[in-house]
Amino acid sequence: MNEQDKQISSLVINSLSDKLSQEATKASTFEALYTTNAMELEQIKKIIESDEELKSKFEQVKGQMTNGDQQLHTSN
């Protein structure tokens, strides 16, 4: 292997290392975001399930949104 081939190989390895590092960082960031969001959703779910009145209101609003009524209406 001549000097130019060694230089090219070294540059290729460095470039691949940098790209792999960047992708691993992105993947770890997305994993952390997913984990924190999942934890927050679980906490919200527990809060809703802990109060029957709140759970009933949630189900009512969910039903309205599911049926195409995207506007939230407050009932007094």
C-alpha positions as CSV (number, residue, x, y, z in Angstrom):
1,M,0.0,0.0,0.0
2,N,1.5,3.3,-1.0
3,E,1.4,6.5,0.9
4,Q,-1.6,7.9,-1.0
5,D,-3.6,4.8,-0.3
6,K,-2.8,4.9,3.4
7,Q,-3.8,8.6,3.5
8,I,-7.1,7.8,1.7
9,S,-7.8,4.9,4.1
10,S,-7.1,7.1,7.1
11,L,-9.4,9.8,5.8
12,V,-12.2,7.3,5.0
13,I,-11.9,5.8,8.5
14,N,-12.0,9.3,10.1
15,S,-15.0,10.3,8.1
16,L,-16.9,7.1,8.9
17,S,-16.1,7.5,12.6
18,D,-17.4,11.1,12.6
19,K,-20.6,10.1,10.8
20,L,-21.2,7.1,13.1
21,S,-20.6,9.3,16.1
22,Q,-23.1,11.9,14.8
23,E,-25.7,9.3,14.1
24,A,-25.3,7.6,17.5
25,T,-25.7,11.0,19.2
26,K,-28.9,11.6,17.2
27,A,-30.3,8.2,18.1
28,S,-29.5,8.7,21.7
29,T,-31.2,12.1,21.7
30,F,-34.3,10.6,20.1
31,E,-34.3,7.7,22.6
32,A,-34.0,10.2,25.5
33,L,-36.9,12.3,24.1
34,Y,-39.0,9.2,23.6
35,T,-38.3,8.0,27.2
36,T,-39.1,11.4,28.8
37,N,-42.3,11.7,26.7
38,A,-43.4,8.2,27.6
39,M,-42.9,8.9,31.3
40,E,-44.8,12.1,31.1
41,L,-47.7,10.4,29.3
42,E,-47.8,7.6,31.9
43,Q,-47.9,10.2,34.6
44,I,-50.8,12.0,32.8
45,K,-52.6,8.7,32.4
46,K,-52.3,7.9,36.1
47,I,-53.6,11.4,37.0
48,I,-56.6,11.0,34.7
49,E,-57.4,7.5,36.0
50,S,-57.1,8.6,39.7
51,D,-60.2,10.9,39.4
52,E,-63.5,9.5,38.1
53,E,-64.8,13.0,37.2
54,L,-61.6,13.8,35.3
55,K,-61.6,10.5,33.6
56,S,-65.3,10.9,32.5
57,K,-64.5,14.4,31.1
58,F,-61.4,13.0,29.3
59,E,-63.5,10.3,27.7
60,Q,-66.2,12.8,26.7
61,V,-63.6,15.1,25.0
62,K,-61.9,12.1,23.4
63,G,-65.2,11.0,22.0
64,Q,-65.9,14.4,20.6
65,M,-62.5,14.6,18.9
66,T,-62.7,11.0,17.6
67,N,-66.1,11.8,16.0
68,G,-64.5,14.6,13.9
69,D,-65.5,17.4,16.3
70,Q,-62.0,18.9,16.8
71,Q,-63.2,21.9,18.8
72,L,-63.3,21.4,22.5
73,H,-66.5,22.6,24.0
74,T,-66.8,23.5,27.7
75,S,-69.9,22.4,29.5
76,N,-71.1,24.4,32.5
